[in-house]
């Protein structure tokens, strides 16, 4: 997806939220905001929002002298997510439709997004998600493809959400025991996206094969990925891509059999998918 005019204002507002989140003083907050505004004076509208935003977040991290800009917020998100894990595990295991339950578990974590237009309410999302239908529901098609697939690349999104991905992958392995699963993470710290660090700390390497994509953007950009990540992307039978950043970066499609699993959190993605902000999506292209 190409960046839209309203994305510019959104990114500027994100820079203000970054300053608030890290407790920046006035001088730092003004420096961050000034850099973002200047950089967006003449944006390249042929690029996606995550590609435009990536260097801005890198500079905000440099200005604030932080390697991982959102390290404290990510730790908090992990704590929140861990609190709900027993409930989600029990819900999947007691469900009459464990496949739908694991999909809802995976998508509910997508509310943990520190770059969205709307703030996230994890408790509210979890208590309502199992009674909320997918606005676009290709779950039956996804199930059919999973029964045939030998390999799945599951592209992660946010930290905290990755714990729900791990639970979903655990149950995918039970339902499709012949399926080889690869979990792809970001190549470096960007916003609150999951990296190899958080995936390893969660023990996801015991569930599946972890892949460092190499990308420095909040979404999978094929051209920025490592050769290994590109090869996996090209050859896997099926891909599950979590979140809006991956949707923005991967649209238009390079290949078929990509399932986008996300919650709509901005007006631009809402228009693209044809569903309201707040909708949950399971869409295969």
Buried (B, 14 or more C-beta within 10 A) or exposed (E): BBBBEBBBEBBBBBBBEBBEBBEBEEEBBEBBBEBBEEBBEEBEEEBBBBBBBBEBBBBBBEBBEBEBBBBEBBBBBBEBBEEBBEEBBEBBEEBEEBBBBBBBBBBBBBBBBBBBBEEBEBEEBBEEBBEBEBBBBBBEBBBEBBEEBEBBBBBBBBBBBBBBBBBBBBBBBEEBEEBBBBBBBBBBBBBBBBBBBBBEEBEBEEBBBBBBBBBBBBBBBBEBBBEEBBEBBEEBBBBBBBBBBBBBBBBEEEEEBBBBBBBBBBBBBBEBBEBEBBBBBBBBB
